[in-house]
Amino acid sequence: MVGRPRGSAAAESSSACDASRPEAAQSRPEAAHNDHGEISAVLFCEKQPGCFRCRQAGGRPGDRMEFHVLGPLRVSGGGGMLALGGPRQRAVLAALVLRANETVTPHYLAKAVWDTEPASPRTNLRTYVSGLRKSFGEAEAGRLVTRADGYLLRTDPAELDFQQFNRFAADGEEALRQGEPERAAELLRRALDLWRGEPLEGLATGPLLRAESERLTERHLVAVAQHARALIRLQRHTAVISDLTALVRQHPLREELLGLLMLALYRGGRIPEALQAFQDGRRELIDRLGTEPGAELQQLHQRLLTATTAGGGPEPGIGPSVEHRPAPRRAHPAVPRQLPLTPRLFTGRCGELAVLTQGLAALGDAVVISVIAGSGGIGKTWLALHWAHRHTDRFPDGQLYVDLRGFDSDAEPTSPESALRGFLDALGVEPDAVPAGLEAQAALYRSLTAGKRMLVVLDSARDTEQVLPLLPGGSSCMVLITSRHQLGGLVTTHGALPLVLDPLGEAEAHALLARHLGQERLYAEPGTAGELLSHCGGSPLALGIVAARAAAHPARPLTGLARELRNHATRLDALDAGEACASIRTVLAGSLRSLKPETAWLFTLLGLVPGPDISLSAAAGLFGLPATRARLFLRELEDMHLIRQYHPGRYTLHGLVRLYAAERADDHPEWECAAALRRLVDFYAQTASTGARLLDPRHSHATVPRPAAGGEPTPPDTASEALAWFHTERRCLLAAQHTAVERGWDIVARQLSWAMDVLHSRGQTWDARHTVTAVPSAAAASLSLCPPAPARAATPRTPAHRPPPWPGTGRSPW
């Protein structure tokens, strides 16, 4: 039942894309499909039919591309098949197609393409992506987007043969369940006609793509079986016998196919062949697995024997035994105990445990829902499991658990349907009795949990929508949810109790590390142990990784590990134990993947901030946005616990998060990052200059250069406001001045120096002054958790090197 190949719907375009015209490029610069990110201006063509950028902009729709993976990999567009390059480049495309419209991480692509990764897989991947853009052509290259955490292929579902197959197959199976075999047969035939051979046939792939191919093959077999079932119900049994015979030979262990073949042969009057098919299948099962056929197949065999002995013809009643008649719930299902093992080294969090325990008092009035929120690696799951294991006696009817994988960097979130099927199975519902559709499944789940005293743990939830169908129906149930999001929707609509986790305090962090390594080892190197704790910043995951690496070499001193962590450039490498779940970088990549592209780009910019924190106004300058819009993006980052608003209007990043954000800047053009940083420094210089003129009216006539585009300041109105602003921003001003010197932005460096000189003349003291031409690197490092940019050669400040007078004042800024 291999389907016919589809014809290409693409047509040749006769007009040239405006994207290639110099005059268009001058007026609207293009950066939609560069290798550094998508947050930039996009030039759209208004004339060429089929130009992807035109369609994205709402222009005239044109010819579409078609991506074929149900057989040899092919892409059609522009009237013909595209040349896709070498086998590795084709494998990269296959992985992107199978996860179309999702960000695919380099780690996933490497596992999809290679069995053994090359020395520099990211470099190779960039080369392959660039080659694919050339294969797509100028009009369609914008489909392939580079994001902060990977690559994304933009497509329409109608352009993907496997998506079309999934849609037709799902609709056909639903029609069969609804008792419409004629419609089901037609839809399933259309699904099967899309197949041209084995998925990705002839393509050398890595383990992840092979798994995807096997998944598609399995889905194909299910559709074949359902198509055969529909034809049998329509009394067209003779039409499926030959295909089923071949499939049973290829897959002798699939009892469903054998049962359908037996039924088709019987209803076609070929009773001896039906009985022989059972004996052949039974022999295969015994020879290969040492087991007899399942109960369902044996029941069908017995019915055939009974009907034959009685001399009857084909009976309509024989079919349902193999046609998934809904089975009842198991008579005595076991009480579900699904909690993973309790975390043995759990330490501290006494206050948070007490908050969760307080929720028990409300049981019986309504479902108690507690949302444990916090950044990746902060210990949410450990807290939930530790508390749950301590209170299992309060939930004698069972404990349900599911990992919703809301922020995995290499896997899609668990669907509510999948989670519900697991819960229903744990509650004793036979697979064939699970109703179709999410709403029906959720209703059954609520019915089964009503009146029960159960605990439900929903780990790593992505959003409220994923969680809602999984809430139980009994008022004696309790739900623990962990998430990197605040899940404000649950708090608003269901009265969920929010509990936000902060990094561990110094004492708790020390206790956790001691439980891993032993108190004696920490006492032997007290200074080094303190340094390790400082670099981990209270992150339980970071502490666990450090402990795992140290425990692997018990005879080695801790100084070597501390040296790795001390270096900003290698700290994230040091906090990687070799697995995705034990890597700070991978955990943070999962958070970044869940953000909108523009928010992810602005998060990256926050990693460039030279000072220890940033105000809303300064962030607006950095982003080049109005403060009202900047606040919305900051709120989104705060909701994801990537930043913290420690005081109204002031934000900071955890040291490790800040290092990761700065590292992501390497994936973007230097000029974009430099432009954002210049906007921020201009903001500080402009606001400081305005404040200095308020403090010393003698300089009110001084002219100030305009800031970079998007860097509009928000100046104070009075001298007292100016003084307060200087006091709040003093460390940020010094860091901005340091940045201006290193980058050679002499005018703003002088501007900041002059403003601080005015402040000093009023008796205000600073930790450091006038660092315009030489700033010691140690002082610079103390101003920021991020490593300073490589410094330009410093020029000693002597009278011969003094800058000229400040423009418009006739007075030297010194």
N, C-alpha and C positions, 0 to 999 in steps of 0.2 A: 504493500500500500504506500508506495513512494509517490509523492505528489508531483505534478507537472511543474517545470520551472516557469516563473512569472516573466512576462515581457516587461521591458523598461518603459516607464511612462514619461521618461525625460525626453525633451525635444531640444534640437540644436538652437542656440541663440545666435542672432545675427548682429547684435549691437555690442559695442565695447563697453565694459564696465567703467562708470565714471570714477571708480576708486583708483584707477590707474592714471587719471589725468592730472598733470602737475598743478593746474589752476585749482582743481578741487582740493588737492592735498594741501595747498597753501591756505585755503580758507577754512578748512575743517580738518585738522591733523588727525591722522589715523594711528591707533595703537590697539585695535580690537583683537588682533591675533598675533601679538608679539609673544616672546618666550618668557615674559616677566609678570603678567597679570592682566586682568581685564578692567581694572578701575582706571580708565582713561577715556579720552574722547574717541568716538567711533565715527568713521566716515562711511556714509551709506550711499550706495549708488541708486540713482532714481530712474535709470533707463534700462539696465540690462534685465530681462526676464530671468528669474531663477536666482538672482543674486541673494544669497542668504541674508546679508546685511540689510538689503532692501526689505525683505520679508519681516525681519525682526523689527524694523522701524515702522512697520505698518504700511509699507509701500505696496506696489502691484505684485500679487503672487505670481510666481513663475514655476518652472519645472522643478520637480523635487529629485533628490537623490534616493536611491534604494540600497539598503544594506542587507546582504544575504549571508546568513551563517548556517542555515539548515541544509548543509551540503558544503562544497568548497567555498571558501570565503570569496565573495564578489561584491563590488560596489559599482552601481550604474549611475550615470548622470551625464547631462550634456549630450544625450543622444547615443551613448555607448558605454562600454565598460572601462573603468579607470585602471591604470597601471598603478599597483599599490606598493611596488618596491620589493625588497628581499624578504626572506621568511621571518626574520625577527621583527621587522617593521610591520609586516602583516599580522604577526601575533599581537603586537601592541594595539593595532587597530581592532582586532577581534575582541581583546579585553575591554577596550573602550566601548565598542558596540554593544557588548553584552551587559554593560553597566551604563548605558546611554543616559544622559541627563543627570548623572551623578558624578561627584568628584571622586576620581580614582587615584589613590595615593601611589607614589613611586614604589613603595614597599610591595603593594599588591601587584603592580605591573611587573616588577622583577620576578615575583613568584609565579606570575602567569606566563612569562616569556621564557624563563631559563630554569632548567633543572639545577644547574650550578651557576650562580651569579658571577658575572665578570668583576674585575677589580673596581670599575667605576660605573655601576649600573645607571646612576642618575645622568651621567654624561651621555651614555649610549641612548637613554630614553629621550633626552632632549634632541638628539640627532634624529631619532626615528620620528618624533612628533613634528619636527621641522620638515622632514621628508614627506610626511603625510599631508601637511598643509600644501606643499607644492603639488602633490598628487591631486588634491581637491580642486586646485585652481584658485585664482584670485577671488572669484565670486563666492566660493563656498568655504574658503579657508577660515572664516570667522566662526565656523561651527566648532572648531577645536580650540578650546580656551585653556590657558595656563592659569591656575589659581595658586593661592598661597600653599595649599597642602596637596596639590596634584594637578590632574588634567581632567577636563570635562568635554565630552562630545555632545553637542546639541543636536537633537533630532526630533522629528515628529513620530509618534508611535506608528503611524501608517507607513513610515519609511523602513521599518524594521520587520523582516519576515518572521522572526520568532515572536515578536509582540502580536503580530497578526494571527499567528498560529495559536498563541495563548488565548487571545480573545475569542476566536472561533471555537476552540476546544472547550473553553469554560462555558460559553453560551450553549454549545451542544450538550454538554453534560447537565447543565441546568434544565434544558428542554427535556432531556430524558427523565430527570427526576420529576418533572411536572407532568409526565405522561404524554409527551408529544414526540413519539419516535420518528415520525416523518421529518419534522423540523430538525430534530437532533441529528438524524442521519445526514441531512444536507449540510448542516453547519460543520459537523465533524469531517465530512468529505472535503469541504473547502479547507479545513485546517490541514488535513493530511496531504492535500495537493500542493502545499507549499514546500514540501520536503523534496530535495534533489539528491539525497544521499546521506552519509553520516555527517553529523555536525562538524564543521571545520575540517572536512576531509582533506587529508594530505598535508596538513599544516603541523609543523613541529612546534610543540607547546610545552610549557612548564606545568607543574602539578595543579595550579589553580584553574587554568584553562581546561585541563583534562577533566577536572571535576565538573566544570560548567558543561562540557560536552556530554559527560555521563548523565548529568541532570536532564539535559534536553532529550537524550535518548530514552531515559526513563519516562519522561512526560509523553514522548511519542508513543511508547508502548501502551501507556494508559489510554491515550486517545484511540489507538487502534482497537483496543479491547472494547471501549465504549461504542465505537462505530459498529463493531461486530454485534454488540448487544442490541443496538438500535435496529439493525437489519434483521436480526433473529426475531425481534418483536414484530417486525413488519412481515414475517413469514418469508423473508428473502434469504433463507438459510443457505441455499445452494450457492449464493453469490459470495459467501465468506469462507467456505470450506477450504478452498485451495490456499488462500492467504493464511488462514489460521493453522493449517497443516505445516506450512513453511515456518511460521513463527514459533510453533511448538518445538520444531526441530532445532531452531536457533536458541530457544530459551526453554529448555526442558524442565527447569525447576519452577517455572511460573504456573502455579496451579490454576489461576484464573483463566489463562489462555487455554489450558487443557480442558477445563470445564466447559468453556464456550464451544470448543471444537466438538466435544462429546455431544453437547446439546444440538448443535447444528447438524451433525451426522444423524442423530436420532430422529430429528424432525424431518430430515430429508429421506427417511426410510432406510438409512444405511446402519441398521442396528448392530450388526456384528462388528463393523468398523468402529462404532462408538465404544463398544465394550473392549475391543482390542486396544484402542487409544488409551483407555484407562490402564490396562495391564502394562502397556509400554511405558506410560508415564510413571506408574508405580515402581517399575523396575529401575528406572532412571533415579528416582528419589532414594530407593534403597541402596543402589550402587554408589551414588555420589554422597549422600548425606546419612545413610544408615537409618532412615526414618520412613514411616508409612505416610501416605497422603493425608492431608488434613480432613477434619470431620466433614466439612462442607462438600468436598469432592467425593468422599466415601458415601455420603447421603445421596448425592446425585447418582452415583454408580448403583446403589441399592434400588433407587427408584426406577432406573432403566431396567434392571434385572426383574423387578416386580411387574413392570408394565409388559415386559417381554414374555414372562411366564404366564401372565393373564391373557396373552394373545391380543392385547390392545394395540392400537396404533399410536401415533404420536399424541401425547397428552398435553393440553395447554397448561396443566398444573405443574408440570415438571420444571418449567423455567425459573420460577421465582427462587428456588433453592440456591441458584447460582447468580441471581440477579440482585444481590444485596438488599434483601428484605430487612427493614429496620429491626434490630435486635433490642430486647429490653435491657434495662440496667442490671448489672450483676447482682445476684441475690444478696450476697454478704460482702460488699467491697471492703477492703482493708482501710483502716483509718490512715489518711495520707500523712506522711512524715517527711516532707520534701526539703527541709532546711539543710543547706550544706554544713560541713563541719564547723564547729565553733572556732573562731580565731584564737589559737592557743596563747599568743603573745599580746593579746589586747591589753592596753594600759591606759589608765586615766579616764577622762571624760565622765567623771562622777556627776557633775551638774547636768550634763546632757542625758545621762541614764535616768536621773531623777525626773527630768521633764517628761520623758517617754512613759515612765511608770505612772505619773499623774494622770495620763490619759485613760488608764484602766478604770478610774472612778466613773467615767461616763458610759461604760459599757452597759448595754441594756436599753438605753434611751435612743441611741442611733449608732450607726457604724462609726467607729473612731478611726480617723485617718490622720496619720502623722507623716509629714514630708520632711525628710532629712536632706538638706541641700548643702552644697559646698563645691569647691573646685575639685578637679580630678586629682585623685591620690590623697585626699584629705582624710580618708578613713570612714566614709559614709557606710559602706557595706559592712565593715568590721563592727561598727557601732550597732547597726540593725541586727546583725546575726548574734552578737554577744548578748544584746538585750533579749532577743527572741528565745535563745536557748535557756536563759535564766527564768523565763516565764511560760514555758511550754505547759506547765500544769494548769494555767488559766485557760487553756484552749484544748480541752480534751477531745474535741471532734476533729482535730488535725491542724496541720500547718502546711500551707501551700507556698511554693517559691518559684519564681521565674526570673531569669536574667533577660531583661528587655533590650539589652545591647544598644541603648540609645546613643552612645558616643564611641562605639568601636571605630577605629580608624580604617579597618579593612573588612567590615561586614555591615550589612544593612540592619537596621533595628528590627527586633522581633515584632511581627505583626500581631495585633490583638487576636486575630483568628487563630494563629498558631499557639499563642499563649492559652487561649480558651480551650483549644482541643487538648492541650496537656492537662489543664485543670479538670476538664470533664472526664478524661481518662482516669485521673487520680481519684475522682469521686465515684468511679465505678460504671461510667457510661460506656457501653460497647461502641466501638468505632462506627459501626453501621447505623447506630441510633443517634449519632450527632446530626442535628438538623443543618440544612444549608443556610448560609447567610449569617453575617455577624450578629444582627439583632436577635435572631432566633437562638443562636448559641449563647449569647449573653443572658437572654431571658431564662433559658434552661439552667445556666450556672447560678443565677440569682435564686431560682426556685430550690435548687439543691442545697444552697447554703443558708436559706431562710431557717431561722430557729436553731441554727448551729452556733457553737462557740468555737470559732476558728480564727487563726491568724494567717493573713495573706501578706507575703513580702514581695513587693514589686521592685526589683533592683535595677538601677540605671535606667530610669524612665526618661524618654526624650521630651515628651510634652504631655499636656493634659489629655489631648485627644487619644493618645495611646493607652492611657490609664483608665479612662472612664468605663469601657466595657468590662474591665476586670474587677470592678468594685463589687463585693458580695452583697447579698440581699438581706442578711440577718443583722438585727440591731445588736447582737451579742458578738459580732465579728470585729476584729481590729485589722487595720491595714497599715503596714509600714512601707513607705515609698522612699527610695533614694534617687536623687537626680542632681545634675549640675545646674538645672534650671530651678527657679523659685517655684514654678507651677502655681502662679498666682490665680489661675482659673479655678483650681481645686479649692484654694483658700476662699475665694469669693463665692463660689456656687455650692460647695459641699462642706464649708466650715472646717477644712483641713487645718491641722495645727502645724505651723512652720517651725523648723528647728535648723538654724544655720550653723555649720561647723566652721570654726576658725582654726588656724594652725595651732599645734600643740604649744603650750607654754614651755619655758626652759626646763622646769623640773620634770614635767611629763615626758618631754623629748629625751631627757637624760635617762629616765627610768625605762623608756622603750628601748633605747640603744643598749642599756645594761642588760635587759632581758634577752636581747639577741646575742650579745658578745660576752656577757659576764661582767660583773662589777670589777673583778680583779684586773681585767685587761684595760678597762677605762682608768682605773686608779694608777696603773703602771705608766700611762701617758696622759696625765690630766690636761696639759695644755693642748695637745693634739686632739683629744676627745672634745674639748670645748670648741676647737676650730671646726671639727666635723659637724657638730650640732649647729654652729652658726651658719655654715654653708648650706645646710639642709633647710633652714628657715622654718622648723617646726612641721615640715611635711612628713607624715607617716610613711608615705611611699618612698620618698627620698631617703629617709632613715633606714627603711627596710632594705633598699638597694645597697646603701653603704654597708650595712651589716652583712648582707649576703656576700658582697665582695670581700669584706674583711674576714668573714668566717671561712671562706674558701682557702685562705692562707693564714692559718692561726699562728704560724711562727714568724710571720712578717710584721714589722712595726707598722703602726697606723700612719706614720709620717708620709709614706709614698702616696697613699690615698688622699691625704690632706693636701699634698702638693698638687695633685690633679684637680681637686676641687677649688683650690686657691686661684687657679688660672681661669679667668672668665671664658677664655676661648675653648677650654676643654671641660668645663664643669658639667655641661649637659652630656658630654660623652662619658664622663665618669659616672654619671647617674643613669647608667644603662646596664642592666644585668643580662642582656642578650635575648630577652623575650619581650613581646609587645606589652604584656601586662606588667613588666618590670623595667619600664623605660619612661622617664619623665617626658622626653620629647614625643614619644608615641602617644602618651596619655593626653598631652596638650594638643596634639594634632587632631585627636578625636573631638575636642571641644571646638577647635577652629573649623573643622569640617561642618559643624552644625550651624555656623553663622552664615548670614547672607554675605555675598562676595564683598560688597562695599564695607560692611562692618568688619570683615576679616582684614581688609586693607587698612582701615583706620586703627585696628588693634596693632597691626605691624608698626604703624607710625608712632604709637605710644612707646614702643621699644626704643625709639630714637631720642626720647626726651632726656636731656642731659641732667636735669635736676632730680631731686628725690621724690617729688610729687608734681601735680599739675592742677591748676584751677580750671573751672569750666571755660572762662574767657580765654585762657591760654590754649586750651584744647581746641576751641573754636578756631583760633589763629592757626594752630598746627594743621587742622583738617582743612582749613580754607572754607569754612561753613559758617552760617549764622549760628549764634549761640543756641537758639531754639532747636535747630536741627542737630547740632553737636550733642545737646543734652539727650536726645532720643537715642543716638548711637551709644553714648556712654551708659545709658540705662540698660540697653541690650547687653553690653559687655558686663555690667554689674550683675544683671540677672543670671549671666553665665558664670559668675564668680571669677572672671578673668581680671577684673579690677575691683577696688574697694573704695567706696566713698566714706572715708574715715571722719570727715567733717563736712557739713553742708557746702557743696560746691568745690570740694577738693578731693582729688583722686590719687590713688597710689596702686602700684602693682607689686605683688610678691616678687622677691628677687629672682626666683627661677622662672616665673612667668615672664618677667621683663627680659631676661636673657633669651628666652625662646622667641619673644616678639622681635627683639633686635636681630636674631638669627634669621628670621623670616624675611627681613629686609634685603637679604642677599638675593632673593628670588625676584626682586624688582629693580628696574633701572636706577642707577645711581642718581640721575638727574631728578627723578621723581622724589626720591628720599631727600635729596639736598634741597629741593624747592620747599618741601614741607618743613624741614628743619629751619630754613631761612625765614619762613613765615613766623615760626615760633620765636626765633631770636629777634626778629623785627618787632613782634608784639611786645616783648620785654623792653626793648630799647625805646620804642615809642611811648609806652606807658610810663617808663622810668623818666624819660625826658620831660614829659608833661608834669609828672609829680615834682621833679626838681625845680621846674619853673614856678610852681605854686609855692614851694618852700623858700625860694630865693627870687623874688619878683624882679631883681636887677637883671635877670636873664630872660625876662618874658619876651624880649624881641628876638631871641635866637630862632633861627629857622631850622626845621628838622626835615630830613629827607623823607619822602613818602615810603610807607612799608611795601613789601612785596605784595603782589596780588593775593587777596584773600586773608591778609594778615592785619585786618583793621583792629586797632587797640580799643580798650574801654577805659579811658583815662579817669582818674579821680577828679572830683569837683572842688574839693577844699584842701587846705594844707594838712588838716588833721587826717582826712581820708588818705592823702598821699603818704603821710608818715606811717599809718597803719598798713598800707599796701606794701611799702618798703620793708617793714618789719616781717610781714608774712612771707614775702617773696625773696628774702635776702639770699638764701642758699640757691634758689633757682636763678637769681640774677647773676651770681658769681659763676654758676655753671654755664649760663648762656654766654657770659663774657669769655669764658674759657673756650667755648665752642667757636665763637666769632674769631678769636685769635688763631685757633688751629686751622680754621677753614679759610683764613685770609680775608675775612669780611672786615676790613679795617675801619670803615665808616661807622658801622654799628658797634664795633669794639670801642671806638672813641666815644661814641654816643653814651654807651653804658658807663664808661669810665668817668665821663664828665658828670653824669647824673649821680653817681655814687660819691664823687668828690664834693658835690654840693651838699649831699646828705652828711658827709663827714664834717664839713665846715660848720654844721649846726650841732656838733657834739655827739653825733651818732657813731658808734663804733661798729666795726665789721670784723668778721673772722679773718678776712683777707681783703686787700685793697689793690686796685690798679694792676690787675693781672693782664694788661693789654698785650704785652709782648713776651712775657715769660711766666708760665704757670707750672710749678713743679707737678710732675705726674702723680705723686702721692696725694697732693692736695686735690687734684682733679678727681682722683679715684674716690676720695672721701665724700665728694659731692654727689655721687650717683652709685646706685647698685649696678649699673651697666658699665662695661669697660669703656674708657674714653677712646675716641677715634684716634688713629695714629697721628701724633703731633707733628706739625711742621717744625723745622729747625727754629729754635727760639733765639731771638735777638736780645742781647742784654740791654736793659733800659739805662742809657746814659744820656747826658745832655745832647750828645751828637745824634741820638736816635729819637729824640722827642718828636711827636707828631706835630703837624702845623696847627694853627688855631682852629677852634671849632667854627664851622661855616656860619657867618652872619654875626659873630660875637667879637671877633678880634682878640679872644682870650683862649689861651691854651687849655685843653682839657686837663692838663696836669696841674 
